[in-house]
């Protein structure tokens, strides 16, 4: 069912993207991009510190004596991003791949799984913080107070959902699901799964009890989003539309947060472009310029993601072959 929903989301996103390109005129959008020249190819370089911060945030969730190396942390984030962006996995497949990588590197499965569960929670908390930052910038610029309050209400709902997810984790989410599976399927061999699930639940709570590393992980995740603001700011400069950092922060935070909500659409195809057109007008971007900016930011997808997926495929293939 989840796969069907994700495939439908992908199809809808691509239809929306193609529709926006036809609406604005493909040649016109291409002219805006080509006028910027080869400099647009430099945009993916901004993701280097992004991977550093995100990798370190994930590493901090492991016990101090069991942390992956810095290089492994970066590799895990890189390959998880590739899976989420290129495959119809509803932004969950990348987390599964990340846990499998940690297990492959010698970490206990309970620790690897728990780190990924908490890291996903940390990511959502960072998105809320960054989204509220965007709303604050929107109010500061006095561009559209109504949109700001609507967005703030949406982030409030997201915060409630995160709180619920945390409470479910605290109550022993995995152990409950495993126990439910045992009762429904009446298969005694699932007892080992149930024990492992309860151990993972306990590891999740141990991570939450390590307050300083957890707080640092949240800060580092927020920093990754702040770094990505530089990508928006630089992209606007290259397209010949100068904006300030406050405008860039507002544009990045709101567009990223709204696009991230549409998690069933892989890589927010079409959704990101629509959001940029909607919000870009607030900082003086025409619909064509906003669409060109969104496409320019997708250069990173071509530069980084296919290689990450190929490396992950090689690792998994070597594991299966022995």
Sine and cosine of phi, psi and omega as CSV:
sin_phi,cos_phi,sin_psi,cos_psi,sin_omega,cos_omega
0.00,0.00,-0.71,0.71,0.01,-1.00
-0.88,0.47,-0.65,0.76,0.00,-1.00
-0.90,0.44,-0.64,0.77,0.01,-1.00
-0.89,0.45,-0.70,0.71,0.01,-1.00
-0.88,0.47,-0.66,0.75,-0.01,-1.00
-0.92,0.40,-0.66,0.75,0.04,-1.00
-0.90,0.43,-0.65,0.76,0.06,-1.00
-0.90,0.43,-0.64,0.77,0.04,-1.00
-0.89,0.46,-0.66,0.75,0.04,-1.00
-0.89,0.46,-0.71,0.70,0.00,-1.00
-0.88,0.47,-0.69,0.72,0.01,-1.00
-0.90,0.44,-0.65,0.76,0.01,-1.00
-0.90,0.44,-0.68,0.73,0.01,-1.00
-0.92,0.39,-0.61,0.79,0.05,-1.00
-0.89,0.45,-0.68,0.74,0.03,-1.00
-0.89,0.45,-0.69,0.72,0.00,-1.00
-0.88,0.47,-0.73,0.68,0.01,-1.00
-0.89,0.46,-0.64,0.77,0.03,-1.00
-0.88,0.47,-0.66,0.75,0.02,-1.00
-0.91,0.41,-0.63,0.78,0.03,-1.00
-0.91,0.42,-0.66,0.75,0.03,-1.00
-0.92,0.39,-0.60,0.80,0.00,-1.00
-0.90,0.43,-0.69,0.72,-0.03,-1.00
-1.00,0.08,-0.30,0.95,-0.04,-1.00
1.00,-0.04,0.94,-0.35,-0.07,-1.00
-0.86,0.51,-0.65,0.76,-0.03,-1.00
-0.92,0.40,-0.61,0.79,0.02,-1.00
-0.91,0.42,-0.68,0.73,0.02,-1.00
-0.91,0.41,-0.67,0.75,0.03,-1.00
-0.88,0.47,-0.61,0.79,0.01,-1.00
-0.89,0.45,-0.64,0.77,0.03,-1.00
-0.90,0.44,-0.66,0.75,-0.02,-1.00
-0.95,0.33,-0.71,0.70,-0.05,-1.00
-0.93,0.37,-0.45,0.89,0.01,-1.00
-0.91,0.40,-0.40,0.92,0.00,-1.00
-0.98,0.19,-0.30,0.95,0.06,-1.00
0.96,0.26,-0.29,-0.96,-0.10,-1.00
-0.94,0.33,-0.22,0.98,-0.03,-1.00
-0.86,0.51,-0.46,0.89,0.02,-1.00
-0.87,0.49,-0.41,0.91,0.00,-1.00
-0.93,0.37,-0.21,0.98,0.02,-1.00
-0.99,0.15,-0.26,0.97,-0.06,-1.00
-0.84,0.55,-0.66,0.75,-0.01,-1.00
-0.88,0.48,-0.32,0.95,0.00,-1.00
-0.89,0.46,-0.42,0.91,0.00,-1.00
-0.90,0.43,-0.36,0.93,-0.02,-1.00
-0.98,0.19,-0.11,0.99,0.05,-1.00
-0.89,0.46,-0.83,0.56,0.07,-1.00
-0.90,0.43,-0.45,0.89,0.04,-1.00
-0.88,0.48,-0.72,0.70,0.03,-1.00
-0.92,0.40,-0.59,0.81,0.02,-1.00
-0.88,0.48,-0.75,0.66,-0.03,-1.00
-0.92,0.39,-0.71,0.71,-0.03,-1.00
-0.91,0.42,-0.65,0.76,0.03,-1.00
-0.89,0.45,-0.66,0.76,0.01,-1.00
-0.93,0.38,-0.59,0.81,0.03,-1.00
-0.88,0.48,-0.69,0.72,0.02,-1.00
-0.91,0.41,-0.67,0.74,-0.01,-1.00
-0.86,0.51,-0.60,0.80,-0.06,-1.00
-0.91,0.42,-0.29,0.96,-0.02,-1.00
-0.99,0.10,-0.17,0.99,0.07,-1.00
-1.00,0.09,0.42,-0.91,0.16,-0.99
-0.83,0.55,0.56,-0.83,-0.14,-0.99
-0.82,0.58,-0.59,0.81,-0.03,-1.00
-1.00,0.08,-0.05,1.00,-0.07,-1.00
-0.84,-0.55,0.31,0.95,-0.07,-1.00
-0.96,0.29,0.61,-0.80,0.14,-0.99
-0.89,0.45,0.31,-0.95,0.09,-1.00
-0.93,0.36,0.26,-0.97,0.02,-1.00
-0.87,0.50,-0.63,0.77,0.01,-1.00
-0.91,0.41,-0.64,0.77,0.04,-1.00
-0.91,0.42,-0.62,0.79,0.04,-1.00
-0.87,0.49,-0.71,0.71,0.02,-1.00
-0.90,0.43,-0.70,0.72,-0.02,-1.00
-0.89,0.46,-0.65,0.76,0.01,-1.00
-0.89,0.46,-0.69,0.72,0.02,-1.00
-0.91,0.42,-0.68,0.73,-0.03,-1.00
-0.88,0.48,-0.75,0.66,-0.05,-1.00
-0.95,0.30,-0.56,0.83,0.06,-1.00
-0.91,0.42,-0.64,0.77,0.04,-1.00
-0.89,0.46,-0.67,0.75,-0.01,-1.00
-0.88,0.48,-0.68,0.73,0.02,-1.00
-0.89,0.45,-0.73,0.68,-0.03,-1.00
-0.91,0.42,-0.56,0.83,-0.07,-1.00
-1.00,0.10,-0.51,0.86,-0.12,-0.99
-0.97,-0.25,-0.27,0.96,-0.05,-1.00
-0.88,-0.47,0.53,-0.85,0.01,-1.00
-0.98,0.20,0.98,0.22,-0.11,-0.99
-0.83,-0.56,0.26,0.97,0.09,-1.00
0.81,0.58,0.59,0.81,0.06,-1.00
0.90,0.44,0.22,0.98,0.01,-1.00
-0.96,-0.26,-0.55,0.83,-0.05,-1.00
-0.85,0.53,-0.57,0.82,0.02,-1.00
-0.90,0.44,-0.59,0.81,0.02,-1.00
-0.93,0.36,-0.62,0.79,0.06,-1.00
-0.89,0.46,-0.69,0.72,0.02,-1.00
-0.88,0.48,-0.62,0.79,-0.01,-1.00
-0.91,0.41,-0.66,0.75,0.04,-1.00
-0.91,0.42,-0.65,0.76,0.03,-1.00
-0.89,0.45,-0.63,0.78,0.03,-1.00
-0.90,0.44,-0.69,0.72,0.01,-1.00
-0.88,0.47,-0.65,0.76,0.06,-1.00
-0.90,0.43,-0.66,0.75,0.02,-1.00
-0.88,0.47,-0.52,0.85,-0.01,-1.00
-0.99,0.13,0.08,1.00,0.12,-0.99
0.97,-0.23,0.13,0.99,0.01,-1.00
-1.00,0.06,0.59,-0.81,0.02,-1.00
-0.84,0.54,0.60,-0.80,-0.04,-1.00
-0.86,0.52,-0.57,0.82,0.02,-1.00
-0.91,0.41,-0.65,0.76,0.01,-1.00
-0.93,0.37,-0.69,0.73,0.00,-1.00
-0.88,0.48,-0.73,0.69,-0.02,-1.00
-0.91,0.41,-0.69,0.73,-0.01,-1.00
-0.89,0.45,-0.64,0.77,-0.02,-1.00
-0.89,0.46,-0.60,0.80,-0.02,-1.00
-0.95,0.31,-0.65,0.76,0.02,-1.00
-0.87,0.49,-0.73,0.68,-0.02,-1.00
-0.94,0.34,-0.59,0.81,0.02,-1.00
-0.88,0.47,-0.60,0.80,0.05,-1.00
-0.90,0.44,-0.65,0.76,0.07,-1.00
-0.89,0.46,-0.69,0.72,0.02,-1.00
-0.87,0.50,-0.67,0.75,0.01,-1.00
-0.87,0.50,-0.69,0.72,-0.03,-1.00
-0.92,0.38,-0.64,0.77,0.06,-1.00
-0.87,0.49,-0.67,0.74,0.02,-1.00
-0.90,0.44,-0.63,0.78,0.03,-1.00
-0.88,0.47,-0.67,0.75,0.02,-1.00
-0.89,0.45,-0.73,0.68,0.01,-1.00
-0.86,0.51,-0.70,0.72,-0.03,-1.00
-0.94,0.35,-0.58,0.82,0.04,-1.00
-0.91,0.42,-0.67,0.74,0.05,-1.00
-0.90,0.44,-0.57,0.82,0.08,-1.00
-0.87,0.48,-0.66,0.75,0.04,-1.00
-0.90,0.44,-0.65,0.76,0.05,-1.00
-0.89,0.46,-0.67,0.74,0.03,-1.00
-0.87,0.49,-0.66,0.75,0.03,-1.00
-0.91,0.42,-0.62,0.78,0.01,-1.00
-0.90,0.43,-0.68,0.73,0.04,-1.00
-0.92,0.38,-0.62,0.78,0.00,-1.00
-0.89,0.46,-0.63,0.78,-0.02,-1.00
-0.99,0.15,-0.17,0.99,0.01,-1.00
0.81,0.59,0.71,0.71,-0.05,-1.00
-1.00,-0.01,-0.70,0.71,-0.04,-1.00
-0.35,-0.94,1.00,0.02,-0.06,-1.00
-0.90,0.44,-0.56,0.83,-0.02,-1.00
-0.90,0.43,-0.70,0.71,0.04,-1.00
-0.89,0.46,-0.62,0.79,-0.01,-1.00
-0.88,0.47,-0.71,0.70,-0.03,-1.00
-0.95,0.32,-0.57,0.82,0.08,-1.00
-0.90,0.44,-0.69,0.72,0.02,-1.00
-0.90,0.44,-0.65,0.76,0.00,-1.00
-0.89,0.45,-0.62,0.79,0.06,-1.00
-0.90,0.44,-0.64,0.77,0.04,-1.00
-0.90,0.44,-0.64,0.77,0.02,-1.00
-0.93,0.36,-0.53,0.85,0.06,-1.00
-0.89,0.45,-0.68,0.74,0.05,-1.00
-0.90,0.44,-0.66,0.75,0.03,-1.00
-0.89,0.45,-0.62,0.79,0.03,-1.00
-0.90,0.44,-0.62,0.79,0.05,-1.00
-0.90,0.44,-0.66,0.75,0.03,-1.00
-0.89,0.45,-0.66,0.75,0.03,-1.00
-0.89,0.45,-0.66,0.75,0.02,-1.00
-0.88,0.47,-0.66,0.75,0.04,-1.00
-0.90,0.45,-0.66,0.75,0.02,-1.00
-0.89,0.45,-0.64,0.77,0.03,-1.00
-0.91,0.42,-0.68,0.73,0.00,-1.00
-0.90,0.44,-0.61,0.79,0.05,-1.00
-0.90,0.44,-0.66,0.75,0.05,-1.00
-0.89,0.46,-0.67,0.74,-0.01,-1.00
-0.89,0.45,-0.53,0.85,-0.01,-1.00
-0.99,0.17,-0.09,1.00,0.00,-1.00
1.00,-0.04,0.87,0.48,-0.10,-1.00
-0.85,0.52,-0.78,0.62,-0.10,-1.00
-0.93,0.37,-0.65,0.76,0.02,-1.00
-0.89,0.46,-0.64,0.77,0.03,-1.00
-0.90,0.44,-0.70,0.71,-0.01,-1.00
-0.90,0.44,-0.65,0.76,0.02,-1.00
-0.91,0.42,-0.67,0.74,0.02,-1.00
-0.90,0.43,-0.63,0.77,0.04,-1.00
-0.89,0.46,-0.65,0.76,0.03,-1.00
-0.89,0.45,-0.64,0.77,0.04,-1.00
-0.87,0.49,-0.70,0.71,-0.06,-1.00
-0.94,0.34,-0.63,0.77,-0.04,-1.00
-0.96,0.29,-0.67,0.74,-0.06,-1.00
-1.00,0.01,-0.33,0.94,-0.01,-1.00
0.82,0.58,0.73,0.68,0.02,-1.00
-0.91,-0.42,0.93,-0.37,-0.07,-1.00
-0.91,0.41,-0.42,0.91,-0.04,-1.00
-0.92,0.39,-0.20,0.98,0.05,-1.00
-0.98,0.22,-0.06,1.00,-0.04,-1.00
-0.86,0.51,-0.60,0.80,0.04,-1.00
-0.90,0.43,-0.60,0.80,0.05,-1.00
-0.90,0.43,-0.66,0.75,0.00,-1.00
-0.89,0.46,-0.69,0.72,0.02,-1.00
-0.89,0.46,-0.71,0.70,0.01,-1.00
-0.89,0.46,-0.63,0.78,0.01,-1.00
-0.90,0.44,-0.68,0.73,0.02,-1.00
-0.90,0.43,-0.60,0.80,0.05,-1.00
-0.91,0.41,-0.61,0.79,0.04,-1.00
-0.92,0.40,-0.67,0.75,0.07,-1.00
-0.84,0.54,-0.68,0.73,0.01,-1.00
-0.90,0.43,-0.62,0.78,0.02,-1.00
-0.92,0.39,-0.61,0.80,0.06,-1.00
-0.85,0.53,-0.71,0.70,-0.01,-1.00
-0.93,0.38,-0.54,0.84,0.06,-1.00
-0.90,0.43,-0.59,0.81,0.04,-1.00
-0.90,0.44,-0.69,0.72,0.00,-1.00
-0.91,0.42,-0.44,0.90,0.01,-1.00
-0.97,0.24,-0.32,0.95,0.05,-1.00
-1.00,0.05,0.99,0.13,-0.21,-0.98
-0.90,0.44,-0.70,0.71,-0.08,-1.00
-0.91,0.42,-0.75,0.66,0.07,-1.00
-0.87,0.49,-0.60,0.80,0.00,-1.00
-0.91,0.42,-0.71,0.71,0.02,-1.00
-0.90,0.45,-0.65,0.76,0.02,-1.00
-0.90,0.44,-0.61,0.79,0.03,-1.00
-0.88,0.47,-0.67,0.75,0.03,-1.00
-0.90,0.44,-0.71,0.71,0.00,-1.00
-0.87,0.49,-0.69,0.72,0.00,-1.00
-0.91,0.42,-0.61,0.80,0.03,-1.00
-0.92,0.39,-0.61,0.79,0.07,-1.00
-0.91,0.41,-0.61,0.79,0.04,-1.00
-0.88,0.47,-0.58,0.81,0.02,-1.00
-0.89,0.46,-0.62,0.78,0.02,-1.00
-0.94,0.33,-0.58,0.81,0.04,-1.00
-0.91,0.42,-0.64,0.76,0.03,-1.00
-0.88,0.47,-0.62,0.78,-0.02,-1.00
-0.91,0.42,-0.34,0.94,0.08,-1.00
-0.88,0.48,-0.57,0.82,0.04,-1.00
-0.88,0.47,-0.51,0.86,0.03,-1.00
-0.91,0.41,-0.68,0.73,0.02,-1.00
-0.91,0.41,-0.72,0.70,-0.02,-1.00
-0.87,0.49,-0.73,0.68,-0.03,-1.00
-0.93,0.37,-0.61,0.79,0.03,-1.00
-0.88,0.48,-0.66,0.75,0.04,-1.00
-0.89,0.45,-0.67,0.74,0.01,-1.00
-0.88,0.48,-0.68,0.73,-0.04,-1.00
-0.93,0.37,-0.46,0.89,0.04,-1.00
-1.00,0.05,0.06,1.00,0.07,-1.00
0.99,0.11,0.32,0.95,0.01,-1.00
-0.84,-0.54,0.97,-0.26,-0.07,-1.00
-0.99,0.14,0.79,-0.61,0.10,-1.00
-0.74,-0.68,0.31,-0.95,0.05,-1.00
-1.00,0.06,0.11,-0.99,-0.03,-1.00
-0.94,0.35,-0.50,0.86,0.04,-1.00
-0.92,0.40,-0.69,0.72,0.05,-1.00
-0.89,0.45,-0.65,0.76,0.01,-1.00
-0.90,0.43,-0.64,0.77,0.02,-1.00
-0.89,0.45,-0.70,0.71,0.03,-1.00
-0.88,0.48,-0.72,0.69,-0.04,-1.00
-0.90,0.43,-0.70,0.72,-0.03,-1.00
-0.93,0.37,-0.74,0.67,-0.11,-0.99
-0.91,0.41,-0.71,0.71,-0.02,-1.00
-0.95,0.32,-0.67,0.74,-0.01,-1.00
-0.91,0.41,-0.67,0.75,0.00,-1.00
-0.91,0.42,-0.71,0.70,-0.06,-1.00
-0.92,0.40,-0.71,0.70,0.00,-1.00
-0.91,0.41,-0.60,0.80,0.04,-1.00
-0.93,0.37,-0.60,0.80,-0.04,-1.00
-0.92,0.38,-0.46,0.89,0.02,-1.00
-0.90,0.44,-0.55,0.84,0.02,-1.00
-0.99,0.12,0.86,0.51,-0.13,-0.99
-0.94,0.34,-0.31,0.95,0.00,-1.00
-0.97,0.24,-0.19,0.98,0.05,-1.00
-0.99,-0.14,0.94,-0.34,-0.02,-1.00
-0.80,0.60,0.81,-0.59,0.04,-1.00
0.85,0.53,0.31,0.95,0.03,-1.00
0.80,0.60,0.62,0.79,0.02,-1.00
-0.86,0.51,0.78,-0.62,-0.02,-1.00
0.99,0.12,-0.68,0.73,0.00,-1.00
-0.92,0.40,-0.74,0.67,0.01,-1.00
-0.85,0.53,-0.68,0.73,-0.02,-1.00
-0.90,0.43,-0.67,0.75,0.02,-1.00
-0.90,0.43,-0.64,0.77,0.01,-1.00
-0.92,0.39,-0.65,0.76,0.03,-1.00
-0.88,0.47,-0.64,0.77,0.03,-1.00
-0.91,0.42,-0.64,0.77,-0.02,-1.00
-0.91,0.41,-0.72,0.70,-0.10,-1.00
-1.00,-0.02,-0.48,0.88,-0.05,-1.00
-0.85,0.52,-0.52,0.85,0.01,-1.00
-0.88,0.47,-0.41,0.91,0.00,-1.00
-0.93,0.37,-0.39,0.92,0.02,-1.00
-0.94,-0.34,0.30,0.96,0.10,-0.99
1.00,0.00,0.12,0.99,0.03,-1.00
-0.98,0.17,0.73,-0.68,0.13,-0.99
-0.95,0.31,0.24,-0.97,0.01,-1.00
-0.86,0.51,-0.66,0.75,0.01,-1.00
-0.91,0.42,-0.66,0.75,0.01,-1.00
-0.92,0.40,-0.65,0.76,0.01,-1.00
-0.90,0.43,-0.65,0.76,0.03,-1.00
-0.92,0.40,-0.66,0.75,0.03,-1.00
-0.90,0.45,-0.63,0.77,0.03,-1.00
-0.89,0.46,-0.71,0.71,0.00,-1.00
-0.87,0.49,-0.67,0.74,0.01,-1.00
-0.93,0.37,-0.58,0.81,0.03,-1.00
-0.89,0.45,-0.62,0.79,0.01,-1.00
-0.93,0.36,-0.33,0.94,0.02,-1.00
-0.99,0.14,-0.04,1.00,0.09,-1.00
-0.85,0.53,-0.56,0.83,0.02,-1.00
-0.87,0.49,-0.55,0.83,0.00,-1.00
-0.88,0.47,-0.65,0.76,0.00,-1.00
-0.96,0.27,-0.54,0.84,-0.08,-1.00
-0.99,0.16,-0.51,0.86,-0.16,-0.99
-0.92,-0.39,-0.65,0.76,-0.21,-0.98
-0.96,0.30,-0.71,0.70,-0.01,-1.00
-0.84,0.54,-0.65,0.76,0.01,-1.00
-0.90,0.43,-0.64,0.77,0.03,-1.00
-0.88,0.47,-0.65,0.76,0.01,-1.00
-0.93,0.37,-0.61,0.79,0.02,-1.00
-0.92,0.39,-0.65,0.76,0.03,-1.00
-0.90,0.43,-0.68,0.73,0.03,-1.00
-0.89,0.46,-0.66,0.75,0.04,-1.00
-0.87,0.48,-0.65,0.76,0.01,-1.00
-0.90,0.44,-0.68,0.74,0.00,-1.00
-0.89,0.45,-0.73,0.69,-0.02,-1.00
-0.91,0.41,-0.62,0.78,0.01,-1.00
-0.90,0.43,-0.68,0.73,0.01,-1.00
-0.91,0.42,-0.56,0.83,0.01,-1.00
-0.92,0.40,-0.70,0.72,-0.03,-1.00
-0.94,0.35,-0.51,0.86,-0.01,-1.00
-0.99,0.12,-0.07,1.00,0.15,-0.99
0.96,-0.29,0.00,0.00,0.00,0.00
